Amino acid sequence: MASTTVKLLFCLLFSLLFVFPLSSSKQHPLDHLTPAEFNLVRTIVKKAYPSSTHNLTFQYVGLDDPDKSAVYLWQSNPARIPPRRAHVVIRHNKQTHDIIVDLFKRSIVSDEVYKGNGFPILNLDEQGAAVDLVLAYAPFKASVKKRGLNISDVVCSTFTIGWFGEKESKRELKVNCFYVEGTANMYLRPIEGIKTHVDLDEMTISEYHDREITPMPKAEGTEYRLSHMKPPFGPRMNKLSTVTANGPGFTLDGNAVKWANWKFHLAFDARVGPIISLASIYDLEQHKYRRVLYRGYVSELFIPYQDPSEGWYQLSYFDSGEFGFGLTAVPLEPLNDCPANAVFIDGYLANQDGLPVKTPNALCIFERHAGDIMWRHTESEMPGDIREVRPEVSLVVRMVATVGNYDYIVDWELKPSGSIKSGIGLTGVLEVRPVTYTNVDQIKEETHGTLVAENTIGVYHDHFINYYLDLDIDGDANSFVKTNLVTKRNTEAKTPRKSYWTVEKETVKTELDARFLLGTKPMELSLENPNKKTKVGHPVSYRLLPGFFTTPLLSPDDYPQIRGAFSNYNVWVTPYNKSEKWAAGDHVDRSHGDDTLLTWTNQNKAIENKDIVLWYTMGIHHVPCQEDFPLMPTVSGGFELRPTNFFEYNPVLKVIPPKHVEWPNCPAKP
């Protein structure tokens, strides 16, 4: 009994190391807004519109990035604090306002009415109101009854409509509904044949058509909750314990993270989710931290579905610009979403009224001990059989966003070798269309998808994910270099070899020349600092190791592709511009594709030896299969930014491997 009590106390004390890791600190210029600042923004904006509160909605509230030069100046002299401002997007009297609020001066710096095409990010409150409107709509209730369904088992969700050449567009949403009798897996039981549009400015149903009655896929076999499943179960996973001896292997000073040879800043944003900033790595030879990444985040996600029929052709989503990657972030579940050694950080957002709303455990940070090898070598020919191995340890920042039927697992991973890896895992539920078919032998026409279960087509679609990567390699004056791998004929007569390959380097001069489709020919792409060189004369650089990339198959003149033109190329490079943050433009809902990464780079600005930004688009064409039903196993992919002639030698050559510590078994809770 005494032994059990000691173990319980030990485990409790150990767990506290991960619950209270934060230290007090002065505010960082790149910190996300605090709840008090959200309230201050709300007060200032509502004061500017005192008689119009009922016509005013907050669509986005986030940090207005301070000037880059001011942030670097603050790093060298903390007394030089940059202005702290908020970027606020509101709807007022059917107009979109972009507002900048100075939090120090407690005043509005600018208030501009947006005159372009498109509407701002959707807030959660108006989406909920649109759903409630449809569920209470008498014609919809009649349609449900006509299908023999119970209205109490109907759940609805909102979908964007897109743009298909209209000169003028209303701010509308499409509301689709699902039948949840016998299952929690709503997306696999769609109520098809009903078209319902909601005008968000008027909050009225603007269009309603009950076109046809389609089969309802059965609930059997769609459940994914363990508590609702029946035997047989399996496979059974072994018990696992992930701990570190002295608590977290990193420190948090406010939102500044320090781990191993890295230091960086972490923030949370309603539109893009996690933002990694000011990532610098310590160089043992130079005895200082060296700049690598000024700012990095997921800029946009584009998901076009491939069924052009009525009721489906509009399905092309921009999950960041329309729904908000941070807005749809979900609380991370300890031990399952993140391991036992993770530290959790809450996220804060503004609701429709501007009030702060907390997303608990929105981010987690943890050391990853995956059993991988950092480096190793065996010298079998040497006396004594020399062998040296170093286990891989990395630091991971994670968020999960659930945008409708899909769950996105977003990871940023930093390695002691200097590499920065980022990846996205795709899981969740397929978007399906009900059909009469129960076997593929019955199909005699184009179905635009795969029969994944009886009466259920998983519709073909794409996922394109664009990253904003403002790399400052040892300084902000960088160049973009393409290294071609070319085959040469061996003209020397001294050996029988007929060919070899070598490299030919080319510094890219302008934006148009920096657009690349990967996989077309062997090449390496890197950002280098031509003003800094290693001892042997190489410009210091980081190269892009791509993965998980593809190219669009839609025709360039198709309306979804015009809006999602950032997917036209895998790699883009632009000169740094504070206003160019989101690859599909500022206001994406129903946009026309006239404010995108494509239109910016058409200006063909110079990028050599400049402060430049790398935009990387990765993605997949998703052909659903039966294993994706009823819930998809995670498909993961990513890319790596890897030092290339940045250090004088292997930066982890002298790394001290972690000592392995045996911990007493913590008894399960009674």
C-alpha positions, 0 to 999 in steps of 0.5 A: 500500500505504501509503495503504491502511494509513493508511486502515485505521488511521484507520478503526480509530481512528474505530471506537474512539470508539464502542467505549469511550464510557463514563466512570466515575461514581457510581451513579445512584439509577435505575441498573439492577442491576449483576451484583454486585447481582444476586449480592448479592440472590441471596445474601440471598434464599437465606440467608432460605430455606436449606433450600428451595433446590431449591424456590426459583426467581427469576422477576423481579429488578429495581430497586425504584423509589426514592420520586420525591421522594427522587430529585428531592432527590438531584438537588438534593443528591447527598449525600442518596442514596435507599435502593437496593433490589431488587424480587424475585419468587420462587416457593417451595413453589408460592407467589409471594413479592414481596420487597424487598431493601435493598442498602445494609443487605444485608437483606430489608425485606419478604416478602409472599406474593401472595394474588391471582389470576395468576402471575409472569413466566415465566423462561427456564430453566423454559420450556426445561425444559418443552420438554425434558420434552415432547420426551422424552415417549414419547406425544409421540414416538409422535405424531410418528412417527404423522405420519411425521415425524423427532423430530430435526427437531422444535422446540418452544416455550412458550405461555401458556394464559390464563384462561377463568373457572376459579375456580382455575388451575394454573401451567401452560404449553402447549407447541406444536411445529414441524417444521424439516426443510428450513427455519429458519422453524419457525413456518410448519410447526406440528405441529397437533392435539396438546394438551400442557400442562406443570405448571411447579410439578411440572414434569410433563406435566399434560395430553396429547391427540392429537386429529387429524392436519392437513396439514404446510405445505411447507418450500419458500419459507419460508426467510429466511436470505440464505445459503440463498436462490437467485437471482434476488436483489434489489433491491440496496441501494447502499453506505452510510456513516454517521459523525459527525466527532468520535465520538458526539454525546452523552456517557454518564456511567454511564447518564446521557445528555447530547445537544444540549439534552437530558439523561436517564437510561437503564436496562434492565429484565427486564420492560419493557426500556428505561426513559427517566427524568428527561428534561429540556430546556435552555431558552435563555431561562431558562438552565436545564434544565426537566423533561419526562418523569420516567419512560417505558417500554412497560408491557404488550403484549396480542396476542389471536388471533381463532380461537376453535376448539379448540387456538387459543382460548387464544392471547392473549399479554401479552408484557411481563407473561408473557414479559418484554420485557427477558428476550426482548431480543436482541443488536443487530447492528451496522450492521444493527439500529443504524447505524455511529455507534451506541453499545451497552449490555449488559443484565443479568438474573437467571436461575432461580437468581438468577445474573446473565446478560448480554444483550450489545448489548441497547440502542443509542444513536445520532444519526439523520441521516435526511435529514429537515428540521427547519424551512425557509422560502423568501421568493421575493418578497424580493430575493435569494430568501431561503432557510433550511433546517435538517436534522433530527438526533435521538437514538434509543435502541433495543431489539429483543425477539423474543417467539416469532414476533414481533420488536418494534423499540422506539425512543425518539427525542428531538428538539432541538425538545423532542419525544419520539417513541416507536414500535414496529416489528413484524416477524417471522413470522406465527402460522399454522394448517395447512389443506387449502386451496391456493386461496381459491376452495376456502374455503367456511367461516370460516377466521379468517385469510388464506390466505397460502400453500398450506395456510397460514392467517395467523390474524387478531390484534391488537397493543395496546401500552401506554405508561407516561408519567409526565410532569412538565411543568416540575414535578410538579403537572400537569393533563390538558386536553382541547381540543375543536375545534368548528364554529361558525356565522358569525353576522356579516353582514359576510362571506359565510362561513357557518362556522368552527371554534374551540377549547373547553378543558376541564380534566379533573377525575377518572380516569373522565373522563380515559378517551378513545377517539381518533378519535371527534371532533376534539380535542387532549389535553395535560398542562399545568402550571397553575402555570407560564405563558409571558410571554403567559399560556399554561400551559406544556404538552405535547400528545399527538400520537397515531398507530397507534391502534385500539380492541378488537373483542372483546366486553367480557365475553370473557375475554382482553378482561377481562384486557387491559382497558387496551386499552378506551381509548387514553388514561388518566390516573391520579394517580402511585402508585408501585405502579401500574406495569404496565397489566395488573397485577403478576402477569399469567400466568393473571390474572383482570383484577382488578388492571388499569388499568381497576380502578385508575381505577374508583376515580375519583380526582382528577387536577387539579393533581396529580402524574399519569401518562398511559397511552397505548395504541396498536395495530393489527388485523392482517389478514395478507396474502401479503406477510407471508409467509414473513417480514413487512416491518416495520410501524411506528407511534408517537406524539409528545409535543410541547411546546405553549406550553412555550417562548417561541418555536421552540426550534430557531430558532437551532440551528447546523446540522451541518457536512458532512465528507467521510471517506476511504473505509475499505477492506473487510476483506481 
